[in-house]
């Protein structure tokens, strides 16, 4: 089945810095790539997504870029704040089944 | 509107016992999913259902079964629980395949 590699597994930044998380995949048929944020003890929640017909999407301080040729997509968070501290998961839709998730990145933003 | 609900919130279960985790959604979503979440392993798909009456196996289906008798409910059954099934279980739903998945609050299960 499809495999999604997510890096780094942990990321520590100072408040105000940028954070970048990258995911790679193998199935060229994938066309939907969401990112989820999970706070401690809570459910995963969608923060941004991108479909294969666009290369970049922004929503305030967060952006996602997609390179279908190289089969990777990345989450960019600018001007990080302590409340951005959480676990972030990339995912892609595996045709006919469900979202397949990366193993997650624990982001810590220190003030 | 509740969205997706799961029950129980948490459970301690003796090994060998049978357990059904309940999941109900009121969004009239066609597709529903069960994931388990373990530290360092992310969210792994157990079973899915693209529409009422159909189910499919995900990455880690062994020891689990599901049914989808109607649109709203998607119960997950552990026929004979084992300690390796200790995990947090999340149910999710989406309007159709390939659309945004919304997660329930999760069930924390401890098998002793």
Interface residues (C-beta under 8 A of the other chain):
Chain A: X1 X6 X9 X31 X32 X34 X42 X43 X44 X45 X46 X49 X89 X93 X95 X96 X97 X98 X99 X100 X101 X102 X103 X104
Chain B: X31 X33 X35 X40 X41 X42 X43 X44 X45 X48 X50 X56 X58 X59 X90 X92 X97 X98 X99 X100 X101 X102 X103 X104 X105 X106
